[in-house]
Amino acid sequence: MIEPVGRRVLVKRIEEEEKKKGEIIIPDTAKEKPSQGIVEGVAKVKKDDDPLPVKKGDKILFGKYSGTEIEYKDEEYLILNEEDILAKIG
C-alpha cells in the first residue's frame, strides 16, 4: 500500500450518483470529478507535531483542483496536503 509522507493523506474519490434531466446524457469526459473522498491512509507525523485532523476511513471534502492523482494496482487515488482538506463530512 502507498503510505503518504509529510502532512499528506491518501484519498479515494467517491463517485457521485449520475443525475439525468430529460434525455440529455453527459459524456464522462465532460463530467466534473467529485470533490469528496474517503481517507485511505494518513502520514505519520513527528512526535512534536500536532496530529492530522483526519484518520483512515473519514469522509472528506476537498478542492476540485487539489492534490496529485496517482494510479496504484489499477486503482485511482489522490494525495492531498493537509491544507487541501476543506472539511470532514458526517
Backbone as a ProteinNet text record, in pm:
[ID]
protein_1_A
[PRIMARY]
MIEPVGRRVLVKRIEEEEKKKGEIIIPDTAKEKPSQGIVEGVAKVKKDDDPLPVKKGDKILFGKYSGTEIEYKDEEYLILNEEDILAKIG
[TERTIARY]
83.9	0	87.2	31.8	102	86.7	198.2	193.9	240	150.4	189.5	290.4	369.9	468.5	441.8	510.7	488.5	353.8	281.1	146.4	46	46.8	-37.9	-127.7	-235.9	-326.5	-350.8	-380.9	-415.2	-566.5	-628.9	-774.9	-822.6	-933.6	-1002.2	-1129	-1144.5	-1261.9	-1390.4	-1496.7	-1630.2	-1702.3	-1742.7	-1815.3	-1957	-1998.1	-2132.7	-2231.4	-2354.5	-2457.8	-2489	-2512.2	-2542	-2685.1	-2701.2	-2833.6	-2865.6	-2985.2	-3027.8	-3143.8	-3147.4	-3261.6	-3306.9	-3427.3	-3478.6	-3401	-3368.1	-3297.9	-3152.2	-3101	-2963.4	-2868.3	-2769.9	-2667.9	-2534.8	-2470.2	-2341.8	-2230.2	-2139.3	-2030.2	-1935.6	-1870.3	-1779.2	-1670.8	-1622.6	-1514.1	-1557.1	-1687.5	-1737.1	-1779.5	-1784.5	-1827.7	-1715.9	-1756.5	-1658.2	-1620.3	-1494.7	-1451.4	-1508.2	-1545.1	-1602.2	-1499.8	-1549.3	-1460.2	-1480.5	-1528.1	-1542.1	-1464.5	-1415.7	-1342.4	-1333.9	-1281.3	-1258.1	-1106.8	-1063.5	-921.9	-877.4	-778.3	-725.3	-595.6	-526.1	-400.5	-363.1	-295.2	-252.7	-104.5	-30.8	112.7	139	248	290.7	357.9	320.9	378.7	483.6	572.2	675.1	611.2	680.9	627.3	588.3	664.9	641.1	526	486.8	381.8	242.8	147.1	6.7	-37.1	-126.3	-175.8	-260.3	-268.9	-353.1	-499.6	-582.7	-721.8	-813	-759.7	-840.5	-770.9	-849.6	-792.3	-846.7	-789.5	-832.1	-981.4	-1054.7	-1197.4	-1284.7	-1226.1	-1303.8	-1347	-1466.7	-1516.4	-1483.4	-1420	-1375.2	-1421.3	-1414	-1441.6	-1311.8	-1276.3	-1152.5	-1176.6	-1085.8	-1099	-1094	-1162.5	-1172.1	-1036.7	-943.8	-814.7	-702.1	-735.6	-637.2	-568.4	-448.8	-380.2	-315.9	-257.4	-190.4	-257.2	-301.2	-366.8	-260.9	-282.7	-192.4	-274.2	-211.8	-275.7	-184.7	-244.1	-169.7	-253.8	-199.5	-269.5	-408.9	-414.6	-537.9	-645.1	-606.4	-699	-648.5	-740.2	-703	-714.5	-612.6	-606.5	-566.6	-576.9	-537.5	-453.7	-340	-259.1	-279.5	-331	-363.7	-273.7	-238.6	-175.5	-283	-243	-337.6	-420.2	-358.3	-425.8	-535.4	-528.1	-627.2	-758.7	-758.2	-878.9	-965.8	-1089	-1177.5	-1264.4	-1308.6	-1397.4	-1407.6	-1444	-1482.5	-1633.8	-1683.9	-1828.4	-1882	-1986.9	-2063.9	-1989.3
-119.1	0	123.8	231.4	359.5	428	476.5	549.1	692.7	789.8	929	974.4	1075.5	1130.7	1279.7	1338.8	1480.2	1496.2	1596.8	1619.6	1599	1476.1	1441.1	1322.6	1309.8	1196.9	1134.7	1006	931.5	916.8	955.3	959.6	884	814.6	751.8	832.6	883.8	965	883.7	950.8	891.3	938.7	844.8	879.7	921.2	1035	1084.8	1013.6	999.5	934.4	1017.9	948.6	1016.1	1068.2	1194.8	1255.3	1291.6	1259.5	1290.4	1388	1476.6	1564.9	1544.7	1494.9	1469.9	1358	1378	1275.5	1312	1412.9	1456	1367.4	1313.8	1231.7	1305.4	1326.2	1396.2	1293	1304.8	1207.7	1217.6	1105.4	1100.9	1206.5	1238	1335.2	1476.5	1504.4	1638.7	1653.9	1544	1549.3	1600.7	1670.8	1716.1	1600.5	1601	1497.6	1529.6	1427.2	1452.9	1514.9	1594	1659.4	1603	1477.9	1408.2	1278	1231.8	1106.9	1045.6	923.7	850.8	844.6	878.6	874	727.6	691.7	555	541.7	653.3	649.5	788.2	794.1	920.6	911	1015.9	1018.6	1015.9	951.3	955.2	1089.5	1155.2	1285.6	1272.4	1368.8	1370	1384.2	1339	1344.9	1485.9	1586	1724.3	1790.9	1733.3	1794.4	1755.1	1841.3	1809.1	1697.6	1610	1504.4	1565.7	1494.3	1540.7	1537.1	1625.6	1635.7	1523.3	1431.7	1321.2	1188.5	1080.6	946.8	856.5	739.9	644.9	615.9	618.5	591.5	716.1	833.6	957.9	997.5	1053.4	1107.5	1256.5	1305.3	1444.6	1516.1	1648.3	1736.4	1810	1819.3	1886.9	1969	2060.6	2146.6	2068.2	2118.4	2049.6	2022.6	2115.2	2101.9	2071.8	2015.4	1987.5	1853.7	1843.7	1716.1	1667.8	1549.2	1483	1349.1	1325.9	1199.6	1094	973.5	862.2	736.7	639.6	509.9	404.5	315.6	210.4	83.7	-21.5	-150.1	-132	-63	-39.1	37.8	107.8	192.8	337	431.8	572.3	634.1	708	773.5	918.9	993	1131.9	1152.3	1218.9	1253.5	1402.4	1433.8	1571.6	1621.2	1749	1814.6	1844.8	1857.6	1889.5	2013.9	2114.3	2240.2	2224.2	2115.3	2092.8	2035.5	1986.8	1930.9	2044.4	2052.9	2163	2129.6	2000.7	1963.8	1812.1	1766.7	1627.5	1622.9	1515.8	1502.1	1396.4	1434.3	1348.1	1249.2
0	0	0	-47.2	-51.6	83.1	136.9	264.6	240.3	257	236.1	341.3	306.5	399.3	418.5	514.2	543.8	612.7	574.3	629.5	516.8	463.5	349.8	383.2	303.6	317.4	180.1	180.4	60	56.9	-53.5	-62.3	-185.6	-170.6	-283.9	-307.3	-428.8	-462.2	-448.8	-409.3	-405	-530.7	-613.4	-734.9	-698.4	-748.2	-721.6	-812.2	-763.4	-842.7	-965.6	-1077.3	-1202.4	-1200.6	-1234.9	-1238.6	-1383	-1425.7	-1561.6	-1556.6	-1653.9	-1672	-1815	-1830.6	-1964.2	-2030.9	-2155.9	-2233.6	-2259.8	-2193.6	-2216.6	-2137.3	-2207.5	-2143.1	-2155.2	-2043.4	-2042.5	-2050	-2148.8	-2158.7	-2039.3	-2005.6	-1890.9	-1898	-2018.3	-2032.7	-1997.1	-2000.4	-1969.4	-1823.7	-1750.8	-1610.8	-1521.7	-1416.4	-1318.2	-1227.6	-1183.9	-1090.3	-952.9	-879.2	-746.3	-652.1	-559	-463.3	-323.4	-316.8	-189.6	-198.6	-84	-84	54.4	56.6	180.6	202.5	323	356.9	365	284.5	280.6	360	379.1	453.3	501.6	614.1	673.8	705.5	674.6	702.4	852.5	890.7	1031.2	1055.3	1163.9	1194.4	1304.6	1310.9	1414.6	1551.8	1653.4	1790.3	1831.2	1788.9	1829.7	1753.9	1640.4	1557.7	1606	1573.8	1601	1505.9	1550.3	1459.8	1348.2	1236.8	1127.3	1171.7	1116.3	1161.3	1110.4	1030.9	978.1	1005.4	996.7	1014.3	904.3	890.5	788.8	806	693.9	696.2	700.1	730.3	733.9	593.1	582	456.3	457.4	350.1	347.9	221.3	227.7	116.2	85.1	-44.8	-83	-208.5	-238.6	-355.9	-485.9	-587.9	-716.7	-780.9	-769.1	-836.9	-739.3	-625.5	-520.6	-542.5	-488.3	-481.3	-609.5	-599.4	-710.3	-734	-857.1	-891.1	-919.5	-866	-892	-918.1	-982.1	-1002.6	-940.8	-862.3	-794.2	-797.4	-854.4	-866.7	-927	-1039	-1114.8	-1037.7	-932.1	-855.4	-863.4	-870.6	-874.1	-734.7	-697.2	-566.6	-586.5	-479	-476.1	-350.1	-363.8	-246.7	-221.2	-102.5	-66	46.2	40.1	153.6	256.9	380	487.6	453.7	393.3	360.3	254.5	175.2	69.4	123.4	246.2	305.6	356.7	303.4	340.2	460.7	469.5	579	591.3	713.6	735.2	723.6	664.9	644.9	739.6	811	898.8	973.6
[MASK]
++++++++++++++++++++++++++++++++++++++++++++++++++++++++++++++++++++++++++++++++++++++++++

